[in-house]
Amino acid sequence: MRKIGFGVGAVAVVVAGAFAFTLLGGDSGDPPPSVCASLQRVDEGARYRALDCASDQANVRVAKVVDDASQCPTGGAPYTIFTRSDTLCLIPNFIQGACYQGDKTAGMRRVDCTTAEAVRVVRAGREPGDCAHGQTVTYPEPAVTFCLVPVSDKG
């Protein structure tokens, strides 16, 4: 049980935006909120590629576009920050029923639910709530709460 709790906690840190990205020489025009993308670390900073939210590679969703990272919402899980011409406050693009695993270059990536140390999103919604057998991850803007349970747990 201790190992599972540690694994979920470690994943939650990655999910919560344990890394911030900056890309010099940003593109013109930033995406509006709710747009999804693939965001990955690369040697020169980060690579941002807009994708359909249903894509397995779409690991983030734009929550808010601001002038400065200090303007990203607070009071829940930390947002991943990506700076181009404006600053994007990003949340994970979690899909209920899908499984994810922490990744050093992508933050979280969608994986098969048989993958060791993966977590399953058992609940994704606007209503806050506790996660009985896993980790609750909440973002205030847009209001969304995810319940992440280790795949080894039947919760």
KEVOMAR-147289 format. One record per residue (C-alpha): residue number from 0; chain; x negated, y, z. Coordinates in steps of 0.05 Angstrom, whole numbers, plus 32768, in hexadecimal, padded with zeros to 4 digits. Layout:
BEGIN
R,nuvex,romi,u,v,w
R,NUM,A,X,Y,Z
...
END
This chain:
BEGIN
R,nuvex,romi,u,v,w
R,0,A,8000,8000,8000
R,1,A,7FC6,802F,8011
R,2,A,7FA7,8023,7FCC
R,3,A,7FE9,8033,7FA9
R,4,A,7FF2,8073,7FD1
R,5,A,7FAB,8089,7FBF
R,6,A,7FB6,8079,7F76
R,7,A,7FF7,80A0,7F72
R,8,A,7FD7,80DA,7F98
R,9,A,7F9C,80DB,7F69
R,10,A,7FCB,80DB,7F2D
R,11,A,7FF4,8113,7F4C
R,12,A,7FB5,813E,7F51
R,13,A,7FA8,8132,7F07
R,14,A,7FF1,813E,7EF6
R,15,A,7FF1,817E,7F1E
R,16,A,7FC0,819D,7EEF
R,17,A,7F7E,818C,7F0E
R,18,A,7F5B,81AE,7ED4
R,19,A,7F65,81EF,7EB0
R,20,A,7F54,81FA,7E67
R,21,A,7F3A,8237,7E43
R,22,A,7F31,823C,7DF8
R,23,A,7F0C,8278,7DDD
R,24,A,7F25,829B,7D9F
R,25,A,7F6E,8288,7DA9
R,26,A,7FA1,8281,7D72
R,27,A,7FD3,82B7,7D61
R,28,A,8017,82AA,7D80
R,29,A,801F,827D,7DBC
R,30,A,8056,8249,7DC0
R,31,A,8097,8257,7DE5
R,32,A,80A9,8231,7E24
R,33,A,80C0,81E8,7E1B
R,34,A,8090,81DB,7DE1
R,35,A,8066,819D,7DEA
R,36,A,801D,8191,7DD7
R,37,A,7FE0,8166,7DDE
R,38,A,7FAC,8187,7E09
R,39,A,7F68,8168,7E0F
R,40,A,7F24,817C,7E2A
R,41,A,7EEE,8180,7DF5
R,42,A,7EA6,8197,7DFA
R,43,A,7EB6,81DF,7DE7
R,44,A,7EF2,81E6,7E17
R,45,A,7F34,81C9,7E02
R,46,A,7F5C,81B4,7DC6
R,47,A,7FA6,81C7,7DC4
R,48,A,7FD2,81A7,7D8F
R,49,A,801E,81B4,7D8D
R,50,A,8046,8173,7D88
R,51,A,808D,8159,7D8B
R,52,A,809F,814C,7DD4
R,53,A,80B0,8103,7DC3
R,54,A,8069,80F6,7DAB
R,55,A,803F,80C7,7DD6
R,56,A,8005,80F8,7DD0
R,57,A,802E,8134,7DEA
R,58,A,8012,8137,7E30
R,59,A,8027,817E,7E43
R,60,A,8063,81AC,7E3D
R,61,A,8060,81F8,7E3F
R,62,A,8084,8210,7E7D
R,63,A,8076,825A,7E78
R,64,A,804C,828A,7E4F
R,65,A,802B,82C1,7E78
R,66,A,7FF4,82F6,7E73
R,67,A,7FC9,82D9,7EAA
R,68,A,7FC2,8296,7ECE
R,69,A,7FD5,82B8,7F10
R,70,A,801B,82C1,7EF3
R,71,A,8028,8276,7EEE
R,72,A,805F,8261,7F1E
R,73,A,804C,8249,7F64
R,74,A,8070,8222,7F99
R,75,A,806B,81DD,7F7A
R,76,A,8036,81B3,7F57
R,77,A,7FFF,81DE,7F37
R,78,A,8007,81EB,7EED
R,79,A,7FD1,81DB,7EBA
R,80,A,7FB8,821C,7E9D
R,81,A,7FA5,8226,7E54
R,82,A,7F8E,826A,7E3A
R,83,A,7F94,8280,7DF2
R,84,A,7FAE,82C5,7DDF
R,85,A,7FDB,82BD,7E1C
R,86,A,7FD8,828C,7E55
R,87,A,8003,824E,7E53
R,88,A,801D,822F,7E94
R,89,A,8024,81E5,7E84
R,90,A,8047,81AB,7EA5
R,91,A,8041,8161,7E94
R,92,A,806E,8149,7E5C
R,93,A,8088,810E,7E84
R,94,A,80C0,80E3,7E67
R,95,A,80EB,80BC,7E97
R,96,A,80DD,8071,7E92
R,97,A,8098,807B,7E72
R,98,A,8055,806C,7E93
R,99,A,8017,8098,7E98
R,100,A,7FD0,8093,7EAF
R,101,A,7F9D,80C8,7EC2
R,102,A,7F6B,80D8,7E8C
R,103,A,7F2D,8104,7E93
R,104,A,7F37,8126,7E50
R,105,A,7F83,8128,7E4B
R,106,A,7F99,812F,7E93
R,107,A,7FD1,80FC,7E8C
R,108,A,7FDD,80CF,7E51
R,109,A,8017,80A1,7E41
R,110,A,8005,8057,7E47
R,111,A,8026,8014,7E45
R,112,A,8049,8005,7E87
R,113,A,801E,7FC7,7E91
R,114,A,7FDF,7FF3,7E98
R,115,A,7FBE,7FEC,7EDC
R,116,A,7FC1,802A,7F08
R,117,A,7FF6,804B,7EDC
R,118,A,8033,806E,7EF8
R,119,A,807A,806A,7EDE
R,120,A,80A7,80A7,7EDC
R,121,A,80E5,808C,7EFF
R,122,A,8108,80CF,7F02
R,123,A,8101,8110,7EDC
R,124,A,8134,8146,7EE7
R,125,A,8146,818C,7EFD
R,126,A,8160,8177,7F42
R,127,A,812C,8172,7F79
R,128,A,8129,8132,7F9F
R,129,A,80FB,8103,7FC4
R,130,A,80D9,80C8,7FA5
R,131,A,80E2,808D,7FD5
R,132,A,80A8,8062,7FBC
R,133,A,807A,8091,7F98
R,134,A,8065,80D9,7F8D
R,135,A,8094,8114,7F83
R,136,A,8078,814A,7F54
R,137,A,80A1,818A,7F50
R,138,A,8099,81C8,7F25
R,139,A,80C2,8207,7F34
R,140,A,80C4,8223,7EED
R,141,A,80E4,8204,7EC8
R,142,A,8102,81DF,7F03
R,143,A,80EF,8196,7EFA
R,144,A,80DF,815D,7F29
R,145,A,80BC,811D,7F16
R,146,A,80BA,80DD,7F3F
R,147,A,807C,80B5,7F30
R,148,A,8076,806D,7F48
R,149,A,803C,803E,7F3E
R,150,A,804C,8009,7F09
R,151,A,803B,7FD4,7F3D
R,152,A,8076,7FED,7F67
R,153,A,80BC,7FD9,7F52
R,154,A,80D8,801D,7F6B
END
